[in-house]
Amino acid sequence: MVSKIIVGALIVGYLGYIVFERFYQKSLRKSFTHVIHVNGTRGKSTITRLIDAGVRNCGFRVFSKTTGTIPTIINTANEQVVIKRLGLANIREQLKMMRLAQKEKAEVLVIECMAVSPELQYISQDKMLEADIAVITNVRLDHLQEMGSSLPEIASSLANVIPKAKHLVLGDAQFLNIFQEKAKKYHTEVHVAEDFQKEDSLNTFFENINIALEVAKVLGLDLDKFYEGMKNYYPDPGAFEIIETPGTVFLNGLSINDPDSIMLVYHQLLQKYPKEDMTILLNSRNDRPSRVLQHIELLKKLSDHKIILTGTNTHFIKRKLGKDYVARVEILRSVEDLKKEKVIFAIGNIASQGMEILQFFKDAQEVQS
């Protein structure tokens, strides 16, 4: 009898907690004029930062949060604050961000999606953020175990952030039919980013600029003023950049890790740098077996280049590439050895030695200037 009473009390207490948390979440959401939820495979952090700078320049109090190379808050005073986590990342962090943004009296919350699985993406949008504008930057082959092994499956997974009776902004029309099907059920308007043909690249890809400007268009903001604001955005520490040092140009693509995005950037770079001068540097990591196999197939497509391997799995990758590639593949012994290369396109992952290599070239650039 006593045990039944205890169990009953626990159930009542738990249900009460759920009701309270839902009520609390609703009260947080009501404090913002707009919540913009940025999802997709590539470019989430940079686009979050571009939107932040643009909206801020249009006179709003903005609070933003990215989960890129270094999880970071941009508060209403336009200051960057690194998020210090005690333990693993958890989507409940999004509620904490809402609370901080409310405390700072933010009018607009711009927040990067940190969920990977379809279920958690849905919870992030529908039970936490309730964004009135969702952004899906693009669909690439990444997080295959959690999101699906094909591009249509990944698109369906990303569609879990589509808001109800609001707005969805897409970076391109590649999987428009999949997104429109779900958006129609939700009575949500779909917007595909147009080419705004801006001359200044803002040190980022034009696709990112176009997506941010499409969000501005949905918000009804002055596009010129929004664009001027974007010129002052804070780049993500791991975003693509060109670092020129004496004798070597380092092309930092370490945060680009899915094959489709890598090849897209690669072909763009060939328009600027001679193919014969370019070395491919792959920094591999141990916790993504499927990605390692993807990278092996990718390197075979880049076999015209000298390939340097670093990080984990280097001997495994070299062995899997086979005897036809061995002569063109090296395992990095020292970061200093990279100074022998003319142009380095670094890909794979920014963690561990990737950050060390990036800092090495940034330091060399500072010495030069």
C-alpha positions as CSV (number, residue, x, y, z in Angstrom):
1,M,0.0,0.0,0.0
2,V,2.8,2.4,1.0
3,S,4.7,1.6,-2.2
4,K,1.6,2.4,-4.3
5,I,1.3,5.7,-2.6
6,I,5.0,6.5,-3.2
7,V,4.7,5.5,-6.9
8,G,1.5,7.6,-7.3
9,A,3.2,10.6,-5.7
10,L,6.1,10.2,-8.0
11,I,3.9,10.1,-11.1
12,V,1.9,13.1,-10.0
13,G,5.1,15.0,-9.2
14,Y,6.6,14.1,-12.6
15,L,3.4,15.1,-14.5
16,G,3.4,18.4,-12.5
17,Y,7.0,19.0,-13.5
18,I,6.2,18.5,-17.2
19,V,3.2,20.9,-17.0
20,F,5.3,23.5,-15.3
21,E,8.2,23.2,-17.8
22,R,5.9,23.5,-20.7
23,F,4.3,26.6,-19.2
24,Y,7.7,28.0,-18.5
25,Q,8.8,27.4,-22.1
26,K,5.7,29.1,-23.4
27,S,6.4,32.2,-21.2
28,L,10.0,32.3,-22.5
29,R,8.9,32.1,-26.1
30,K,6.3,34.9,-25.8
31,S,9.1,37.3,-24.8
32,F,10.7,37.3,-28.3
33,T,9.3,39.0,-31.4
34,H,11.1,36.5,-33.6
35,V,13.0,33.2,-33.1
36,I,15.1,32.1,-36.1
37,H,16.2,28.4,-35.9
38,V,19.1,27.6,-38.3
39,N,19.5,23.9,-39.4
40,G,21.1,22.1,-42.3
41,T,24.3,20.2,-43.0
42,R,26.9,23.0,-43.7
43,G,27.1,26.6,-43.0
44,K,24.8,26.8,-39.9
45,S,27.2,28.7,-37.7
46,T,28.2,31.3,-40.3
47,I,24.6,31.9,-41.4
48,T,23.5,32.3,-37.8
49,R,26.3,34.9,-37.3
50,L,25.4,36.7,-40.6
51,I,21.7,36.9,-39.6
52,D,22.7,38.2,-36.1
53,A,24.8,41.0,-37.6
54,G,22.2,42.0,-40.2
55,V,19.2,42.0,-37.8
56,R,21.2,43.9,-35.2
57,N,22.1,46.6,-37.7
58,C,18.3,47.0,-38.4
59,G,17.8,48.2,-34.8
60,F,16.8,45.0,-32.9
61,R,18.1,43.7,-29.6
62,V,19.5,40.4,-30.8
63,F,20.8,37.4,-28.8
64,S,22.4,34.5,-30.8
65,K,24.0,31.2,-30.2
66,T,26.1,29.0,-32.4
67,T,27.4,25.4,-31.8
68,G,30.2,25.5,-34.4
69,T,33.9,25.0,-33.8
70,I,33.5,26.7,-30.4
71,P,30.0,27.0,-28.9
72,T,29.4,30.7,-28.6
73,I,26.9,33.3,-27.5
74,I,26.6,36.7,-29.1
75,N,24.8,38.7,-26.4
76,T,22.6,41.8,-26.8
77,A,25.7,44.0,-26.3
78,N,27.2,42.3,-29.3
79,E,29.9,40.6,-27.3
80,Q,31.0,37.0,-27.9
81,V,30.9,34.7,-24.9
82,V,32.3,31.1,-25.1
83,I,29.9,28.5,-23.7
84,K,31.5,26.4,-21.0
85,R,29.8,23.0,-20.7
86,L,30.0,20.7,-17.8
87,G,29.7,17.3,-19.6
88,L,28.3,16.4,-23.0
89,A,26.1,18.7,-25.1
90,N,22.4,18.4,-24.5
91,I,19.5,20.0,-26.3
92,R,18.2,21.4,-23.0
93,E,20.9,23.9,-23.5
94,Q,18.5,25.6,-25.9
95,L,16.1,26.4,-23.1
96,K,19.0,27.9,-21.1
97,M,19.7,30.1,-24.1
98,M,16.1,31.3,-24.2
99,R,16.3,32.1,-20.5
100,L,19.5,34.1,-21.0
101,A,18.1,35.9,-24.0
102,Q,14.9,36.8,-22.1
103,K,17.0,38.1,-19.2
104,E,18.8,40.4,-21.6
105,K,15.5,41.6,-23.0
106,A,16.3,40.3,-26.5
107,E,13.7,40.9,-29.2
108,V,15.2,38.4,-31.7
109,L,16.8,35.1,-30.9
110,V,18.9,33.5,-33.6
111,I,19.9,30.0,-32.7
112,E,21.8,27.2,-34.4
113,C,20.2,23.8,-34.2
114,M,22.3,21.5,-32.1
115,A,20.1,18.3,-32.5
116,V,21.2,15.6,-34.9
117,S,18.6,12.8,-34.6
118,P,15.2,13.4,-36.2
119,E,13.4,13.0,-32.9
120,L,15.5,15.6,-31.1
121,Q,15.3,18.0,-34.0
122,Y,11.5,17.9,-33.7
123,I,11.6,18.4,-29.9
124,S,14.0,21.3,-30.3
125,Q,11.6,23.1,-32.7
126,D,8.1,22.0,-31.5
127,K,8.6,21.7,-27.7
128,M,11.3,24.3,-27.1
129,L,12.1,27.0,-29.6
130,E,8.9,27.3,-31.5
131,A,10.7,29.4,-34.1
132,D,8.7,31.4,-36.5
133,I,11.4,31.2,-39.1
134,A,13.3,27.9,-39.7
135,V,16.3,27.9,-42.0
136,I,17.6,24.7,-43.8
137,T,21.0,25.7,-45.3
138,N,21.5,22.6,-47.5
139,V,21.4,18.8,-47.5
140,R,24.6,16.8,-47.6
141,L,25.7,13.3,-46.7
142,D,26.6,13.7,-43.1
143,H,25.6,12.0,-39.7
144,L,24.5,9.0,-41.7
145,Q,23.9,6.8,-38.7
146,E,21.5,9.3,-37.1
147,M,19.9,11.0,-40.1
148,G,19.8,8.4,-42.8
149,S,22.1,7.0,-45.5
150,S,20.6,8.9,-48.5
151,L,20.1,12.5,-49.3
152,P,16.3,12.3,-49.4
153,E,16.4,10.6,-45.9
154,I,18.6,13.4,-44.6
155,A,16.3,16.0,-46.1
156,S,13.3,14.4,-44.3
157,S,15.2,14.4,-41.1
158,L,16.1,18.1,-41.4
159,A,12.5,18.8,-42.1
160,N,11.6,18.1,-38.5
161,V,12.4,21.8,-37.7
162,I,9.7,23.1,-40.0
163,P,7.5,25.4,-37.9
164,K,3.7,25.4,-38.0
165,A,1.9,28.1,-39.9
166,K,5.1,30.2,-40.1
167,H,8.1,30.4,-42.5
168,L,10.8,28.0,-43.9
169,V,13.8,29.4,-45.7
170,L,15.8,27.0,-47.9
171,G,19.3,27.5,-49.2
172,D,18.4,25.8,-52.5
173,A,15.6,24.0,-54.2
174,Q,17.3,20.6,-54.4
175,F,14.8,18.8,-52.2
176,L,12.0,21.4,-52.4
177,N,9.3,18.6,-53.0
178,I,10.2,17.0,-49.6
179,F,10.1,20.2,-47.7
180,Q,7.0,21.5,-49.4
181,E,5.1,18.3,-48.6
182,K,5.6,18.7,-44.9
183,A,5.3,22.5,-45.0
184,K,1.9,22.2,-46.7
185,K,0.6,20.0,-43.8
186,Y,1.8,22.7,-41.4
187,H,0.4,25.6,-43.5
188,T,3.9,27.0,-43.6
189,E,5.2,29.3,-46.3
190,V,8.4,28.1,-48.1
191,H,11.0,30.6,-49.4
192,V,14.0,29.5,-51.5
193,A,17.0,31.9,-51.3
194,E,17.4,33.9,-54.4
195,D,20.7,35.2,-55.8
196,F,20.9,38.7,-54.6
197,Q,24.1,39.2,-56.6
198,K,26.0,41.2,-54.0
199,E,29.6,42.1,-55.1
200,D,31.3,41.9,-51.7
201,S,31.7,38.2,-50.6
202,L,32.1,39.2,-46.9
203,N,34.8,36.5,-46.7
204,T,32.2,33.8,-46.9
205,F,30.4,31.9,-49.6
206,F,27.7,33.7,-51.7
207,E,25.3,30.9,-50.7
208,N,25.5,32.0,-47.1
209,I,24.9,35.6,-47.9
210,N,21.9,34.8,-50.0
211,I,20.3,32.7,-47.3
212,A,20.8,35.4,-44.7
213,L,19.3,38.0,-47.1
214,E,16.3,35.8,-47.7
215,V,15.7,35.7,-44.0
216,A,15.8,39.5,-44.0
217,K,13.3,39.6,-46.8
218,V,10.9,37.3,-44.9
219,L,11.3,39.6,-41.9
220,G,10.5,42.6,-44.0
221,L,13.8,44.4,-43.2
222,D,15.7,46.9,-45.3
223,L,18.0,44.7,-47.3
224,D,20.7,47.3,-47.8
225,K,20.8,48.1,-44.1
226,F,20.8,44.3,-43.3
227,Y,23.7,43.8,-45.8
228,E,25.7,46.6,-44.3
229,G,25.3,45.0,-40.9
230,M,26.6,41.6,-42.2
231,K,29.9,43.3,-43.1
232,N,30.5,43.4,-39.3
233,Y,29.6,39.8,-38.5
234,Y,31.8,37.6,-36.3
235,P,33.2,34.8,-38.4
236,D,33.1,31.3,-36.9
237,P,36.6,30.3,-35.7
238,G,36.5,27.3,-37.9
239,A,34.9,28.9,-41.0
240,F,36.6,28.6,-44.4
241,E,39.3,31.1,-44.8
242,I,42.4,31.8,-46.9
243,I,45.6,32.3,-44.9
244,E,48.6,33.5,-46.9
245,T,52.0,33.0,-45.4
246,P,55.5,33.2,-46.8
247,G,55.8,30.4,-49.4
248,T,52.5,28.7,-48.5
249,V,48.8,29.4,-48.9
250,F,46.7,27.6,-46.4
251,L,43.0,27.0,-47.4
252,N,41.2,26.3,-44.1
253,G,38.4,23.9,-44.9
254,L,38.9,21.8,-41.8
255,S,35.3,22.3,-40.8
256,I,34.1,21.1,-44.2
257,N,33.8,17.3,-43.7
258,D,31.1,15.9,-45.9
259,P,32.3,14.8,-49.5
260,D,29.7,16.9,-51.4
261,S,30.6,20.1,-49.7
262,I,34.4,19.4,-50.0
263,M,34.1,18.8,-53.7
264,L,32.0,22.0,-54.2
265,V,34.6,24.1,-52.5
266,Y,37.4,22.3,-54.2
267,H,36.1,23.1,-57.7
268,Q,35.7,26.7,-56.7
269,L,39.3,26.8,-55.5
270,L,40.6,25.4,-58.8
271,Q,39.4,28.6,-60.4
272,K,41.9,30.5,-58.3
273,Y,44.8,28.1,-57.6
274,P,46.7,25.9,-60.1
275,K,45.8,22.3,-59.7
276,E,49.5,21.2,-59.8
277,D,50.3,23.5,-56.8
278,M,47.6,22.1,-54.5
279,T,48.2,19.6,-51.8
280,I,45.2,17.9,-50.0
281,L,45.6,17.7,-46.2
282,L,43.1,15.4,-44.4
283,N,42.7,15.5,-40.6
284,S,40.8,12.4,-39.6
285,R,39.1,11.6,-36.3
286,N,38.3,8.3,-34.6
287,D,34.6,8.7,-33.6
288,R,33.0,8.7,-37.0
289,P,33.8,5.3,-38.8
290,S,31.3,6.0,-41.6
291,R,33.0,9.4,-42.3
292,V,36.4,7.8,-42.5
293,L,35.1,5.5,-45.3
294,Q,33.6,8.5,-47.0
295,H,36.9,10.3,-46.9
296,I,38.8,7.3,-48.4
297,E,36.4,7.4,-51.4
298,L,36.8,11.2,-51.6
299,L,40.6,11.0,-51.6
300,K,40.5,8.6,-54.6
301,K,38.7,11.3,-56.5
302,L,41.5,13.7,-55.6
303,S,44.3,11.3,-56.5
304,D,45.9,13.8,-58.9
305,H,47.1,15.7,-55.9
306,K,49.7,14.9,-53.2
307,I,47.8,13.8,-50.1
308,I,48.9,14.4,-46.5
309,L,47.2,12.5,-43.7
310,T,47.1,13.5,-40.0
311,G,44.9,12.8,-37.0
312,T,43.7,9.3,-36.3
313,N,43.3,6.3,-38.7
314,T,46.1,7.6,-40.9
315,H,47.7,4.2,-41.5
316,F,44.3,2.6,-42.1
317,I,43.4,5.2,-44.6
318,K,46.7,4.9,-46.5
319,R,46.3,1.1,-46.6
320,K,42.7,1.3,-47.8
321,L,43.7,3.7,-50.6
322,G,45.7,0.9,-52.1
323,K,49.0,0.5,-53.9
324,D,48.0,2.8,-56.7
325,Y,47.9,5.8,-54.3
326,V,50.8,5.1,-51.9
327,A,53.3,7.1,-53.8
328,R,51.2,10.2,-53.5
329,V,50.1,9.8,-49.9
330,E,52.2,10.9,-46.8
331,I,51.5,10.8,-43.1
332,L,52.4,14.1,-41.5
333,R,55.3,13.9,-39.1
334,S,55.6,17.6,-38.1
335,V,53.4,20.7,-38.7
336,E,56.6,22.4,-39.8
337,D,56.8,20.1,-42.8
338,L,53.7,21.7,-44.2
339,K,55.7,24.8,-45.0
340,K,57.2,22.9,-48.0
341,E,53.8,22.9,-49.8
342,K,52.7,25.8,-52.1
343,V,48.9,25.5,-51.6
344,I,47.3,23.4,-48.9
345,F,43.5,22.6,-49.0
346,A,42.9,21.3,-45.5
347,I,39.7,19.2,-44.9
348,G,38.2,16.6,-42.6
349,N,37.9,17.9,-39.1
350,I,39.2,20.8,-37.0
351,A,39.5,18.9,-33.8
352,S,42.7,17.9,-32.2
353,Q,45.7,18.5,-34.5
354,G,43.4,20.4,-36.9
355,M,43.3,23.3,-34.5
356,E,47.0,23.1,-34.0
357,I,47.7,23.3,-37.7
358,L,45.3,26.2,-38.2
359,Q,46.9,28.1,-35.4
360,F,50.3,27.4,-36.8
361,F,49.4,29.1,-40.1
362,K,47.6,32.0,-38.4
363,D,50.7,32.7,-36.3
364,A,52.8,32.6,-39.5
365,Q,50.5,35.1,-41.1
366,E,50.7,37.5,-38.1
367,V,54.5,37.3,-38.3
368,Q,54.4,38.2,-42.0
369,S,52.1,41.2,-41.4
